[in-house]
């Protein structure tokens, strides 16, 4: 959350539409109670987070290439 108690939105920076498809292909164990590596970027005075990897206990799933 930012200083205004607004959550940082997860969004792609650019035209990486393929990343959305990756979320649908991931098993549930990769989507619950895991760590997500993101890069922050700013657009129109708003900060967004772009997902790059999901880190589990035994693997790293990269969402980009």
C-alpha positions as CSV (number, residue, x, y, z in Angstrom):
1,X,0.0,0.0,0.0
2,X,1.1,3.5,-0.7
3,X,1.0,6.4,1.8
4,X,-2.7,7.1,0.8
5,X,-3.6,3.5,1.8
6,X,-4.1,2.6,-1.9
7,X,-2.9,-0.8,-3.1
8,X,-0.2,-0.9,-5.8
9,X,-1.8,-2.4,-8.9
10,X,-0.2,-5.3,-10.7
11,X,0.1,-4.3,-14.4
12,X,2.3,-5.0,-17.4
13,X,4.6,-2.2,-18.5
14,X,4.1,-2.2,-22.3
15,X,2.5,-4.7,-24.6
16,X,3.4,-8.0,-22.8
17,X,0.0,-9.6,-23.2
18,X,1.6,-13.0,-23.1
19,X,2.3,-12.6,-19.4
20,X,-1.5,-12.7,-18.7
21,X,-1.6,-16.2,-20.3
22,X,1.1,-17.4,-18.0
23,X,-1.0,-16.7,-14.9
24,X,-3.7,-19.0,-16.2
25,X,-1.3,-21.8,-16.9
26,X,0.3,-21.8,-13.4
27,X,-0.8,-24.4,-10.9
28,X,-2.5,-23.1,-7.7
29,X,0.5,-23.9,-5.5
30,X,2.4,-21.2,-7.4
31,X,-0.4,-18.6,-6.8
32,X,-1.1,-19.0,-3.1
33,X,1.2,-17.9,-0.2
34,X,4.3,-17.3,-2.4
35,X,6.6,-14.5,-3.1
36,X,6.4,-12.4,-6.3
37,X,9.4,-10.5,-7.6
38,X,8.2,-7.3,-9.2
39,X,9.6,-4.2,-10.8
40,X,8.0,-0.9,-10.0
41,X,7.2,1.7,-12.6
42,X,5.4,5.0,-12.8
43,X,2.8,6.1,-15.3
44,X,0.8,9.3,-15.1
45,X,1.9,9.9,-11.5
46,X,0.8,6.5,-10.4
47,X,3.1,3.6,-9.3
48,X,2.4,0.1,-10.6
49,X,4.1,-3.3,-10.1
50,X,5.1,-5.5,-13.0
51,X,5.5,-9.2,-12.1
52,X,8.7,-10.9,-13.2
53,X,8.9,-14.1,-11.2
54,X,7.1,-16.2,-8.6
55,X,9.4,-17.7,-6.0
56,X,8.3,-20.9,-4.2
57,X,10.1,-23.1,-1.7
58,X,11.7,-25.2,-4.4
59,X,11.6,-23.2,-7.7
60,X,11.5,-19.9,-9.4
61,X,8.9,-19.4,-12.1
62,X,9.9,-16.6,-14.5
63,X,7.0,-14.8,-16.2
64,X,9.0,-13.0,-18.7
65,X,11.7,-13.8,-21.2
